[in-house]
């Protein structure tokens, strides 16, 4: 990873107001969905864990024997470890995971792909470290047709701010294609938000093919 890329996210996590997932209203929603699908005593990897808030939410619903958080930011990992949200914190990029094949029962990657230069490699790596027949959960901001029209009319400049951290934008089809190419079979799609056509998030549940 480049020094500039890493420094950007150190500044992102050093903001006084904090950063997701601590203040993301969808964090408990996503954690609850994961809990519906997984069992007890799992080994879990959270790619782009931030402060570990998603794992903290999930721990209240399921027993996690191993909770590994991976992030590009040292600040984020320190926050996650000091709050005991994480069993282990790993400083690394998502596109090259420092784990052996088939290490984890569950891999989650929430609102991370939108930040990555190479999201295809990140999903391929997530699939590699996941055990056969086990679950991969990911989410991205939702960009359906109606929502895109509204964004274009009302909020185009701020939504596609060239100085912002979001550099990738996904549709249902483009996200599905990346997962399928990596060897993941999508079994459920959720639109998270009050009104489905204007949903805030698209969340995918996928299973690694045996």
JOFENGI-V667013 format. One record per pair of residues at least 24 apart in sequence whose C-alpha atoms are under 8 Angstrom apart, sorted by the first residue. I is the first residue (numbers start at 1). J is the second residue. Records with the same first field share a line. If there is no record, write none. Layout:
I = J, J
This chain:
1 = 93
6 = 72, 73
9 = 72, 73
10 = 73, 74, 75, 76
13 = 50, 73, 75, 76
14 = 75
20 = 50
21 = 50, 51, 52, 53, 54
22 = 51, 53
26 = 192
27 = 53, 54, 57
28 = 54, 57
30 = 54, 203
31 = 55, 57, 58
32 = 58, 61
34 = 58, 137
35 = 61, 62
38 = 106, 135
40 = 64
41 = 65, 66
42 = 66, 104, 105, 106
43 = 67, 68, 103, 104, 105, 106
44 = 68, 104, 105, 106, 107, 108
45 = 69, 70, 104, 106, 107, 108
46 = 70, 107, 108, 109
47 = 71, 94, 107, 108, 109, 110, 112
48 = 72, 94, 109, 110, 112
49 = 76, 77, 109
50 = 76, 77, 80
51 = 76, 77, 78, 79, 80, 81, 85
52 = 77, 79, 80, 81, 85, 86
53 = 80, 85
55 = 85, 86
56 = 85, 86
70 = 94
94 = 122, 125
95 = 119, 121, 122, 123, 125
96 = 121, 122, 125
97 = 125, 126, 129
99 = 129
100 = 129
101 = 128, 129, 130, 131
102 = 128, 129, 130, 131, 132
103 = 129, 130, 131
104 = 129, 130, 131
105 = 130, 131, 134, 135
106 = 130, 134, 135, 136, 137
107 = 135, 136, 137
108 = 136, 137, 138
109 = 136, 137, 138, 139
110 = 137, 138, 139, 140
111 = 138, 139, 140, 141
112 = 139, 140
113 = 140, 168
114 = 140, 141, 166, 167, 168, 169, 170
115 = 165, 166, 167, 168
116 = 167, 168
117 = 167, 168
120 = 178, 182
123 = 178, 179, 182
124 = 179, 182, 183
127 = 182, 183, 184, 208
130 = 208
131 = 208
132 = 207, 208, 209, 210
133 = 207, 208, 209, 210
134 = 207, 208
135 = 205, 206, 207, 208
136 = 184, 205, 206, 207, 208
137 = 203, 204, 205, 206
138 = 203, 204, 205
139 = 201, 202, 203, 204
140 = 169, 170, 201, 202, 203
141 = 169, 170, 200, 201, 202
142 = 170, 171, 172, 191, 198, 199, 200, 201, 202
143 = 169, 170, 171, 172
144 = 171, 172, 197, 198
146 = 197, 198
147 = 197, 198
172 = 202
183 = 208, 209
184 = 208, 209
185 = 209
